[in-house]
């Protein structure tokens, strides 16, 4: 009897933990993160009159929604370096120039949210 109770308790705790992970992922997903996340909205506001195209991306890293910027201008060859931020604007991870391959493996579902360039003023 005690063993069955232990297994039921173990499964219950596992389900609760899984629900919290899913909940944190869905809480972060917004239909308009550039408007709904104040830190991201403020950061976007700093990108004005860009001489080279810089993009803000939303992606998934370790089953969490993350954001990052990247120079996407085809006229510019830049050294790879990316900082991932979570929904609160906290740094999740930084990828150095020698970690580009790892970045492309671990960061998935990349989507451009905004492009700042001297032609269009944004996406």
C-alpha positions in Angstrom: 0.0 0.0 0.0 2.8 2.4 0.9 4.6 1.6 -2.3 1.6 2.4 -4.4 1.1 5.7 -2.5 4.8 6.5 -3.2 4.4 5.9 -6.9 1.2 8.0 -7.1 2.9 10.8 -5.2 6.0 10.6 -7.5 3.8 10.7 -10.7 1.8 13.6 -9.3 4.9 15.7 -8.5 6.3 14.9 -11.9 3.1 16.2 -13.6 3.1 19.3 -11.5 6.7 20.1 -12.5 5.9 19.5 -16.2 2.9 21.8 -16.0 5.0 24.6 -14.5 7.5 24.3 -17.4 4.8 24.5 -20.0 3.1 27.3 -18.1 6.3 29.4 -18.0 6.8 28.9 -21.7 3.2 29.9 -22.6 3.2 32.9 -20.2 6.2 34.3 -22.1 4.6 33.8 -25.5 2.8 36.9 -26.4 1.2 37.8 -29.7 3.2 41.1 -29.8 6.4 40.9 -27.7 7.7 44.2 -29.0 4.6 45.9 -27.5 3.9 43.7 -24.5 7.4 43.3 -23.1 8.4 46.7 -21.8 12.2 46.1 -21.8 12.1 44.8 -25.4 9.9 47.7 -26.5 12.4 50.1 -24.9 15.4 48.3 -26.5 13.7 48.5 -29.9 13.3 52.2 -29.4 17.1 52.6 -29.2 17.4 51.2 -32.7 16.8 54.2 -34.9 18.4 55.3 -38.2 20.5 52.2 -38.4 23.3 52.5 -40.9 23.5 48.7 -41.1 20.6 46.3 -40.7 20.2 45.0 -37.2 17.4 42.5 -36.4 15.6 41.5 -33.2 14.8 37.8 -33.2 12.6 35.6 -31.1 13.6 31.9 -30.7 13.5 28.9 -28.5 16.5 27.9 -26.3 16.3 25.1 -23.7 12.5 25.0 -24.2 12.3 28.7 -23.3 11.4 31.7 -25.4 14.4 34.0 -25.9 15.3 37.1 -27.7 18.5 38.3 -29.4 19.8 40.8 -31.9 22.0 40.1 -34.8 23.5 42.1 -37.7 21.6 40.9 -40.7 23.0 43.3 -43.3 24.5 41.4 -46.2 26.9 44.2 -46.8 28.6 43.7 -43.5 30.8 40.8 -42.4 30.8 40.7 -38.6 32.3 38.6 -36.0 29.7 36.2 -34.5 28.5 36.9 -31.0 25.0 36.6 -29.6 23.4 37.3 -26.2 20.1 35.6 -25.4 17.6 37.3 -23.2 14.6 35.8 -21.5 11.2 37.4 -21.3 12.2 39.5 -18.3 15.2 40.9 -20.2 17.7 38.8 -18.1 20.7 37.3 -19.9 20.2 33.6 -20.4 23.4 32.8 -22.3 26.1 34.4 -24.4 27.6 32.7 -27.5 31.1 33.7 -28.6 32.5 33.7 -32.1 33.7 30.1 -31.8 30.2 28.8 -30.7 28.3 29.6 -33.9 27.7 26.0 -34.7 26.4 25.3 -31.2 24.2 28.3 -31.4 22.6 27.1 -34.6 22.0 23.6 -33.0 20.6 24.9 -29.7 18.6 28.0 -30.7 15.6 26.9 -32.8 12.4 28.4 -34.3 14.1 31.7 -35.0 11.8 34.5 -36.1 12.6 38.1 -37.1 10.5 40.5 -35.0 12.0 43.7 -36.2 14.6 45.0 -38.7 16.3 48.3 -38.3 18.0 49.7 -41.4 18.5 53.0 -43.1 16.0 52.2 -45.9 12.8 51.1 -44.3 13.1 52.2 -40.6 11.9 48.7 -39.5 9.9 45.7 -40.5 
